[in-house]
């Protein structure tokens, strides 16, 4: 069985008239066979296609070898003609084109419309790797209406910062407890990846994390200790996510062993996936954001407040797309929208640039300890 792979190509506008005489989806072999049928010889077919005789001959032989079928029949004293298999190929392709042309034309139009953005100097694209966040999804929609297109890819907080450092994006999104401890697991994990002076923070949002629970909270769960009850099935986030770091740090502070948590190894890669797992009855509880619980109609018990940060390299702060993002975050319209999302609230520093040292205590621990001892 042959496999079909779709592709597309660009042509200058002056060639549109030529292109429009054909189907929006074409294949070079079908063009060759149709030309042979119409012209009656390889030489005439090659001339009509603007190709050399040698090229057409070589292509026909290559396709015959690839398909294991004869495409051209040669009889002494007669011009070359299509084989029965080649006739069937052209027939089958015409049938498919007749059925699919409306969908193909729509796909072609959508590709042309979308790819035209790359040639429009008023449009900006900003690649972002970020820990999953519902407010960022809303921001992407808002930004697109203002000609700023956020190429948003969700991953764990740690992977997002690494992607920034490796040049795979211009902005990364991560979250940390509202008042992160200087020796917390979050600090020990993220501190080596962020360098004062090289990285700059942009305020984005304050949000709640807590327990996502079945509607009505039938098991009466109110805190992390309750997750260790024998009947509770937990669903976890993937390693490297900020939520997983938050859980592990909190369990360690409470003196609880993750190995005794039923479902600790049951991992999902997004808040929405955790919520869906609980909504479908596959688990009883998970740690996640309030908006994910709201979307699935789940109960939510808030446990933590955290700051969601956007971070970029200091050298990118004044680039056109980052400037446009900062300006958008500071608009009243966006901040009102953000505040209306369940579990989110607006902070005074939304869209403002902050240094790592001013907002995170991870680089002040030694001096702070010395001050206390003194």
C-alpha positions, 0 to 999 in steps of 0.5 A: 500500500502506498502512503500519501504525504501532503506538502505545499509550495510557493509561486510568485503572483505572476504565475497565479494564472498558470497555477489556477488552471490546475487543481490546488493539489498537484503531483508531478507524476500525475502531471507527467501522465496527463501530458503524455495522454494529451500529447501522445509522445514523451518529446511533446509531453516534455515540451508542454511541461517545459522539461527536457526529454531526458528528465521526463524519461528518467522520472518515468523510469524512477516512478516505475521502479518505485511503484513496481508497475509499468507506466508506459507501453511501447509498441513497435511503430507506435507512439508511447501510451499509458499502461492500464495501471497508469490509466487507473492512477489518473482515474483514481486521482481525478475521483479523489480531486473531485471529492476533496477539491472544496476542502483542499481549496479551503486549506490552501486559502487558510495557508495563504492567509496565515503564511502572509503574516510572515511578510507583513511588517506590522505583525509580530511573533513571540516564541514562548515556552511556559509552564501551563497557565490558563491566563496565558491562553487568554493572553494569546487570544488578546494579543493576536487581535493586536497583531502580536502572535504568541507562539506558545508551547507549554512544558514544565517550569524548568524546561521552559527556563532551559528553552530560554537559555538555549535560545529556543524562545524569547520569553519563558513562563514559570511560577513560584510560591508567593514568598519562596524560601531561599533554600526551598526545592524551587529555589535550588532547582531554578536558581542555577538556571537564572542569572542576575543581570542576564535575566529579567522578570516581567510581572504577570499574575498572582494565582491560587494552587490547591486541591482539585476534588470531585464535585461536593468533595465527597471524601472531605479533603481539606489539606495535603495530609488528607491525601494520605487517607487509604481510600484517596487516589491522587493524580500528580504532575510531571517531574520538572513542573512547578506544581510538582516542585511545590508538592514535593517541597510541601510534603518534605516540610510536613514530614510526609513521604511521597512513597506513601501517597497513592497515585504519586506516580500517576502523572499528567502533563497539564492542570487541565489533564489533572482536572479531567482525570478527576472529573472522569473518576480516575482519581480523587484529588490532584494539585492544580490551579483554580481555573482548571477546577472551574472548567471541569466543575470540580471543587477547589480547596486553595492551599497556596498563593503563587506568583507567575513570572515571565522571564526574558534575557535582558538583551531582549527587553527592548525588542519589538515583540517583547515591548509590545507584550509589556505594553499589552500586560499594562493595559486596563483592558487586559488586567480586567480580563485577567482578574475575571479568570477564576483563581487569578488576581492582578498584581501591581507589577503586571508588565513591569520589568523587575530584577531577579534580586528584587523579587526572589530571595534566592540571592540574598540568603547568605546576607540575610542570615548574617544580618540575623546572626548579627 
